Amino acid sequence: MTDLPELSKSAKRKLALQWSSLLNQHKLNGEHLQWHDSQRDALSRGGRIGPVDGWRGRRGSYKVDERLVDREGIGPSVAIAKSRLYHLATAYWQLWSVSAGCEIFASWLDLLKGQVLEEVASIWKGHSEALDRWYERACRPALEKALSPKVGEFESWALNAELKALEQATTYQDIETSSSSAHRLNVSLINNWMKDEGYSNEDLSNILKISVRTVSSLRNNGDYHGEDAVTKLANLMRRDVEDLYLL
């Protein structure tokens, strides 16, 4: 698997600050560790309790529906994961080149997705067994579901960028080929005529009032002669200008 390229110190610093800002924005900097207990207490006080798979407490009370408690914390976790993936993808986008191919950036995105999952997991896991179980049971699947389409969006960045580059390269090549074909001199005709007439480069230079370099360009299909020199030569050869170009 392709490794991630090394980011600059400034890029790493920016990502660190962005992560800290996201934690504060979504209140995932400590108080979130009590969210589930608080939600469980609130549901109990509000009567949002009921039998779960027929389970009944020893004292006759019903257990809080853990499915309701499981929802707590998922929204902020998904939000921070999406933003983090965007920040990371943007940072590494600066290091990717279309010449490397869109598949390379796609492989980076797989690694970045794994990094995001690890970072979000570190927010929740390692504090209690209950939170560890919750993360694997409810939060991680929600993150996987939310991040997969985002990865697809970022993969399209590279795909579209490479397609655009290839289309531009093809267009430029077609223009150059078309231009070259339309203005390619029939050097065989010119050289045979000069040989038959006994003209040297210096002779044509004097007759046509052009430089020796221009005559050489005419004889070798160079880029120095220009249309005026071609017209003068065609007149001397008693031919139409079009006759001096290849079809």
C-alpha positions as CSV (number, residue, x, y, z in Angstrom):
1,M,0.0,0.0,0.0
2,T,1.2,3.5,-0.8
3,D,2.4,5.5,2.2
4,L,1.3,9.0,2.8
5,P,3.8,11.7,1.8
6,E,5.4,13.8,4.5
7,L,3.6,17.1,5.3
8,S,5.4,20.3,6.0
9,K,5.7,21.6,9.6
10,S,3.3,24.4,8.8
11,A,0.7,21.9,7.3
12,K,1.0,19.7,10.4
13,R,0.6,22.6,12.7
14,K,-2.5,23.8,10.8
15,L,-4.1,20.4,11.0
16,A,-3.4,20.2,14.8
17,L,-5.1,23.6,15.3
18,Q,-8.0,22.6,13.2
19,W,-8.5,19.4,15.2
20,S,-8.4,21.3,18.5
21,S,-10.9,23.8,17.1
22,L,-13.2,21.0,16.0
23,L,-13.1,19.4,19.4
24,N,-14.1,22.6,21.1
25,Q,-16.8,23.4,18.5
26,H,-18.5,20.0,19.0
27,K,-17.9,19.9,22.8
28,L,-15.8,16.7,22.5
29,N,-13.1,17.9,24.9
30,G,-14.1,16.1,28.1
31,E,-17.7,16.8,29.0
32,H,-18.8,14.3,26.3
33,L,-17.7,11.4,28.5
34,Q,-20.8,12.0,30.7
35,W,-23.3,12.4,27.9
36,H,-24.5,8.8,28.0
37,D,-25.1,8.7,31.7
38,S,-26.8,12.1,31.6
39,Q,-29.0,10.9,28.7
40,R,-29.9,7.7,30.6
41,D,-30.9,9.6,33.7
42,A,-33.0,12.1,31.6
43,L,-34.8,9.2,29.9
44,S,-35.5,7.6,33.3
45,R,-36.9,10.8,34.8
46,G,-39.0,11.5,31.7
47,G,-40.5,8.1,31.6
48,R,-38.7,7.2,28.4
49,I,-38.2,3.6,29.6
50,G,-39.6,0.3,28.4
51,P,-38.9,-3.4,28.1
52,V,-36.0,-4.2,25.9
53,D,-36.2,-7.7,24.5
54,G,-38.4,-8.6,27.4
55,W,-35.8,-7.6,30.0
56,R,-37.2,-6.6,33.3
57,G,-35.3,-5.2,36.3
58,R,-35.2,-7.2,39.6
59,R,-37.3,-4.6,41.4
60,G,-40.0,-4.5,38.7
61,S,-38.7,-1.5,36.8
62,Y,-38.0,-1.6,33.2
63,K,-34.6,-1.0,31.7
64,V,-33.9,2.2,29.8
65,D,-34.1,1.6,26.0
66,E,-30.3,1.6,25.2
67,R,-31.1,2.3,21.6
68,L,-32.1,5.8,22.6
69,V,-29.0,6.2,24.7
70,D,-26.8,5.0,21.8
71,R,-27.8,8.0,19.7
72,E,-26.1,10.3,22.1
73,G,-22.7,11.4,20.8
74,I,-23.1,10.0,17.3
75,G,-24.1,13.3,15.6
76,P,-21.1,15.3,16.9
77,S,-18.8,12.4,16.2
78,V,-20.0,12.1,12.6
79,A,-19.7,15.9,12.1
80,I,-16.2,16.1,13.4
81,A,-15.1,13.1,11.3
82,K,-16.4,14.6,8.1
83,S,-14.7,17.9,8.8
84,R,-11.5,16.2,9.8
85,L,-11.5,14.1,6.6
86,Y,-12.0,17.3,4.6
87,H,-9.1,19.1,6.3
88,L,-6.8,16.1,5.7
89,A,-7.8,15.5,2.1
90,T,-7.2,19.2,1.4
91,A,-3.8,19.1,3.0
92,Y,-2.6,16.1,1.0
93,W,-4.3,17.4,-2.2
94,Q,-1.5,20.0,-2.3
95,L,1.1,17.2,-2.5
96,W,-0.7,15.2,-5.2
97,S,0.1,15.6,-8.9
98,V,-2.2,14.5,-11.8
99,S,0.9,12.8,-13.3
100,A,0.8,10.3,-10.4
101,G,-2.7,9.2,-11.3
102,C,-6.0,9.4,-9.5
103,E,-5.5,5.9,-8.0
104,I,-2.6,7.3,-5.9
105,F,-4.8,9.9,-4.3
106,A,-7.5,7.3,-3.7
107,S,-5.0,5.1,-1.8
108,W,-4.1,8.2,0.3
109,L,-7.8,8.7,1.1
110,D,-8.1,5.1,2.4
111,L,-5.3,5.8,4.8
112,L,-6.8,9.2,5.8
113,K,-10.1,7.6,6.5
114,G,-8.4,5.1,8.8
115,Q,-6.6,8.0,10.5
116,V,-9.9,9.8,11.1
117,L,-11.5,6.7,12.6
118,E,-8.5,6.3,15.0
119,E,-8.7,10.0,16.0
120,V,-12.4,9.9,16.7
121,A,-12.0,6.6,18.6
122,S,-9.4,8.2,20.8
123,I,-12.0,10.8,21.9
124,W,-14.3,8.0,23.3
125,K,-12.3,4.8,23.9
126,G,-10.1,4.0,26.9
127,H,-12.3,5.8,29.5
128,S,-14.7,3.0,30.4
129,E,-15.8,-0.4,29.1
130,A,-19.3,0.9,28.5
131,L,-18.0,3.7,26.2
132,D,-15.7,1.2,24.4
133,R,-18.6,-1.1,23.7
134,W,-20.8,1.8,22.6
135,Y,-18.2,3.1,20.2
136,E,-17.8,-0.3,18.5
137,R,-21.5,-1.1,18.6
138,A,-23.0,2.2,17.5
139,C,-20.5,5.0,16.8
140,R,-18.0,3.3,14.5
141,P,-20.6,1.9,12.1
142,A,-22.2,5.3,11.9
143,L,-18.8,6.9,11.1
144,E,-18.1,4.2,8.4
145,K,-21.4,4.9,6.8
146,A,-20.9,8.7,6.8
147,L,-17.3,8.7,5.7
148,S,-17.6,6.3,2.7
149,P,-19.5,8.7,0.5
150,K,-17.2,11.5,1.5
151,V,-14.2,9.5,0.4
152,G,-16.0,9.0,-2.9
153,E,-16.5,12.7,-3.3
154,F,-12.8,13.4,-2.7
155,E,-11.8,10.6,-5.1
156,S,-13.8,12.4,-7.7
157,W,-11.5,15.5,-7.2
158,A,-8.5,13.5,-8.4
159,L,-10.5,11.7,-11.2
160,N,-11.9,15.0,-12.6
161,A,-8.5,16.7,-12.3
162,E,-6.7,14.0,-14.2
163,L,-9.4,13.9,-16.8
164,K,-9.2,17.6,-17.3
165,A,-5.5,17.5,-17.6
166,L,-5.6,14.7,-20.2
167,E,-8.3,16.5,-22.2
168,Q,-6.2,19.7,-22.2
169,A,-3.1,17.7,-23.3
170,T,-5.1,16.1,-26.1
171,T,-6.5,19.4,-27.2
172,Y,-3.1,21.0,-27.3
173,Q,-1.6,18.0,-29.1
174,D,-4.4,18.1,-31.7
175,I,-3.9,21.9,-32.2
176,E,-0.2,21.4,-32.6
177,T,-0.6,18.5,-35.0
178,S,-3.3,20.3,-37.0
179,S,-1.1,23.5,-37.1
180,S,2.0,21.5,-38.1
181,S,0.2,19.6,-40.8
182,A,-1.5,22.8,-42.2
183,H,1.8,24.6,-42.5
184,R,4.2,21.8,-43.3
185,L,6.3,22.7,-46.3
186,N,6.9,20.3,-49.1
187,V,10.7,20.4,-48.6
188,S,11.2,17.7,-51.2
189,L,9.6,19.8,-53.9
190,I,11.6,22.9,-52.9
191,N,15.0,21.1,-52.7
192,N,14.5,19.3,-56.0
193,W,13.6,22.6,-57.6
194,M,16.7,24.3,-56.2
195,K,18.8,21.4,-57.4
196,D,17.3,21.5,-60.9
197,E,17.7,25.3,-61.1
198,G,21.2,25.2,-59.6
199,Y,20.3,27.6,-56.8
200,S,22.4,27.7,-53.6
201,N,21.1,29.1,-50.3
202,E,23.1,32.3,-51.0
203,D,21.6,32.6,-54.5
204,L,18.1,32.5,-53.2
205,S,19.0,34.9,-50.3
206,N,20.1,37.5,-52.8
207,I,17.2,37.0,-55.3
208,L,14.4,36.9,-52.7
209,K,16.0,39.6,-50.5
210,I,15.8,37.3,-47.5
211,S,18.5,36.0,-45.1
212,V,20.4,32.8,-45.7
213,R,19.0,31.5,-42.4
214,T,15.5,32.0,-43.8
215,V,16.3,30.0,-47.0
216,S,17.7,27.2,-44.8
217,S,14.4,27.3,-42.8
218,L,12.4,27.0,-46.0
219,R,14.5,24.0,-47.1
220,N,14.2,22.2,-43.8
221,N,10.6,23.2,-42.7
222,G,11.9,25.3,-39.9
223,D,10.1,27.9,-37.9
224,Y,12.0,30.9,-39.0
225,H,10.8,31.6,-42.6
226,G,7.3,33.1,-42.2
227,E,4.6,33.4,-44.8
228,D,6.1,36.3,-46.7
229,A,9.2,34.2,-47.6
230,V,7.1,31.3,-48.8
231,T,5.1,33.7,-51.0
232,K,8.3,35.1,-52.6
233,L,9.6,31.6,-53.2
234,A,6.3,30.4,-54.7
235,N,6.4,33.4,-57.1
236,L,10.0,32.6,-58.1
237,M,9.0,29.0,-58.7
238,R,5.9,30.1,-60.7
239,R,3.7,28.1,-58.5
240,D,0.7,28.9,-56.2
241,V,1.6,29.3,-52.6
242,E,-0.5,26.2,-51.7
243,D,1.7,24.1,-53.9
244,L,4.6,24.5,-51.5
245,Y,2.6,23.0,-48.6
246,L,1.8,19.3,-48.0
247,L,-1.8,18.4,-48.0
